[in-house]
Amino acid sequence: MDKPIIFTNLDGLLIEHEAFIEPHKTWFDRVIEKTGDKSLENWKGREDYFKGVNIAMEKIMPNTTSEQRTFQARKWYQEDVINYIRDNPNVIIQRNVKKIKSLKQKYKLILITTNARDYINKIIQSSNLQNIYDKIIASQTEKEPDKEDLIRKAIKEFGKPLYYLTGKEDLKIINKLKELDIKIIYEKDIGKII
């Protein structure tokens, strides 16, 4: 008999949110230095930050395709995430790592992440989170991250999960999961499903 499926994320569940936010700041600092455009500072921390990414990359790489610019932008960011985690190993939420590992006995664990497909294994390795997930669904490096699309693809490939396990409340994703009738379990409630 197949094990029931749990979809999870990393951000706020196994890795502190700061490990993904601080590299955004580093990324924008880099492009401000490259372009000299201080107005790009206004995109830091915004939900629609990728519009700022596109503006910056058009200035840096004007004669390339949108996919090439997105690939380069995401490459820099993913490398910044990896470096941040390596430099700040305390961002790994060890209490949750132990809990998630204990779920492997009963459940098939599938990571749904907007981190880039080309870099997610390096993020997993730098976080010492190998051998936790049965499958990883990550976004294409040359495309803007879209968590809803990744969830739809994962459901199509693996079926509807029993739970979506998360460490943070992203209302857009939470509403999508509710619409799909997928039960959400927050990290504080992991013990209820072990």
C-alpha positions in Angstrom: 0.0 0.0 0.0 1.3 3.5 -0.9 2.0 5.9 1.9 -0.2 9.0 2.2 1.4 12.1 0.7 2.4 15.2 2.5 3.5 18.3 0.6 5.8 20.7 2.5 7.8 23.9 2.0 11.2 24.9 3.4 10.7 28.6 4.2 9.7 28.9 7.9 9.4 25.2 8.3 12.9 23.8 8.0 14.8 27.0 7.2 14.1 30.3 8.9 12.5 32.9 6.7 15.5 35.2 7.0 17.5 32.8 4.9 15.3 33.8 1.9 14.7 37.5 2.8 18.3 38.6 3.5 19.5 37.3 0.1 16.8 39.4 -1.5 18.3 42.4 0.1 21.8 41.3 -1.1 20.4 40.8 -4.6 18.9 44.2 -4.8 22.1 45.8 -3.3 24.1 44.1 -6.1 21.9 45.4 -8.9 21.8 48.9 -7.5 25.6 48.9 -7.5 25.6 47.5 -11.1 23.0 49.9 -12.5 23.5 52.9 -10.3 19.7 53.1 -10.0 18.9 53.8 -6.3 15.1 53.6 -7.0 15.5 49.8 -7.2 15.8 50.0 -3.4 12.0 50.5 -3.3 11.5 46.9 -4.5 13.1 45.3 -1.5 10.5 43.4 0.6 7.6 43.9 -1.7 5.3 41.1 -2.6 5.5 42.0 -6.3 9.4 42.2 -6.1 9.8 40.4 -9.4 8.7 43.5 -11.3 11.7 45.2 -9.8 13.9 42.2 -10.7 12.7 42.6 -14.3 13.4 46.3 -14.4 16.9 45.8 -13.0 17.8 42.9 -15.3 16.6 44.8 -18.4 19.1 47.5 -17.5 21.9 45.0 -16.8 21.3 42.6 -19.8 19.3 44.7 -22.3 20.2 42.6 -25.4 19.1 39.2 -24.0 15.8 37.4 -23.8 13.5 37.6 -20.8 14.3 33.9 -20.0 18.1 34.7 -20.0 17.6 37.7 -17.7 15.4 35.7 -15.3 17.9 32.8 -15.3 20.7 35.1 -14.4 18.7 37.0 -11.7 17.6 33.7 -10.1 21.1 32.3 -10.3 22.4 35.2 -8.3 19.6 34.9 -5.8 19.9 31.2 -5.3 23.7 31.5 -4.8 23.1 34.2 -2.2 20.6 31.9 -0.4 23.2 29.0 -0.4 25.9 31.4 0.9 23.6 32.8 3.6 22.7 29.3 4.9 26.4 28.2 4.9 27.4 31.4 6.8 24.4 31.2 9.2 23.8 27.5 10.0 21.6 28.5 12.9 18.8 29.3 10.3 18.1 25.5 10.1 15.2 24.8 12.4 16.6 21.6 14.0 13.5 20.8 16.1 11.4 20.7 12.9 14.0 18.7 11.0 13.7 15.9 13.6 9.9 16.0 13.4 9.9 16.0 9.6 12.3 13.1 9.5 10.0 11.1 11.8 7.2 11.6 9.4 9.1 9.5 6.7 8.0 6.3 8.3 4.3 7.0 7.7 4.2 9.4 4.8 5.6 10.1 1.4 7.2 13.6 1.7 7.2 15.9 -1.3 8.9 19.3 -1.2 7.1 22.0 -3.2 9.5 25.0 -3.5 9.9 28.1 -5.6 13.6 27.7 -5.3 15.2 27.0 -8.6 15.4 23.5 -9.9 19.1 24.0 -10.8 19.9 25.0 -7.2 17.6 23.3 -4.8 19.9 20.3 -4.3 22.7 22.7 -3.3 20.3 24.4 -0.8 19.3 21.0 0.6 23.0 20.0 0.9 24.1 23.3 2.5 21.3 22.9 5.0 22.1 19.3 5.7 18.6 18.2 4.8 19.5 15.4 2.4 17.4 12.2 2.5 14.3 13.8 3.8 12.2 14.2 0.7 10.9 11.4 -1.6 10.5 14.0 -4.4 11.2 17.6 -4.9 9.1 19.9 -7.1 11.0 23.1 -7.8 10.6 26.0 -10.3 12.5 26.4 -13.5 15.4 28.7 -13.2 14.5 30.7 -16.3 10.9 31.3 -15.1 9.4 33.5 -12.4 8.6 31.5 -9.3 4.9 30.5 -9.1 4.0 28.3 -6.1 0.4 27.8 -7.2 1.5 26.4 -10.5 4.0 24.0 -8.7 1.2 22.8 -6.4 -1.1 22.1 -9.4 1.8 20.2 -11.2 2.5 18.1 -8.0 -1.2 17.2 -7.6 -1.3 16.2 -11.3 1.8 14.0 -10.9 1.3 12.5 -7.5 -2.4 13.1 -6.6 -3.9 15.2 -3.8 -1.9 15.2 -0.6 -3.3 14.3 2.8 -1.7 17.5 4.2 0.3 20.5 3.2 2.8 21.2 6.0 4.0 24.7 6.3 6.0 27.0 8.6 4.5 30.3 7.5 1.1 31.6 6.6 1.2 32.7 3.0 -2.5 33.8 2.5 -2.4 33.4 -1.3 -1.2 29.8 -1.0 -3.4 29.0 2.0 -6.4 30.2 0.1 -5.4 28.1 -2.9 -5.0 25.0 -0.7 -8.4 25.6 0.9 -9.9 25.9 -2.6 -8.4 22.6 -3.5 -9.7 21.1 -0.2 -6.2 20.3 1.1 -5.7 20.3 4.9 -3.0 22.7 6.1 -0.8 21.7 9.0 1.4 24.4 10.6 4.7 23.6 12.1 3.4 24.0 15.6 1.0 21.1 15.0 3.4 18.6 13.4 3.1 16.4 16.5 -0.5 15.8 15.7 0.4 13.8 12.6 3.5 12.0 13.7 
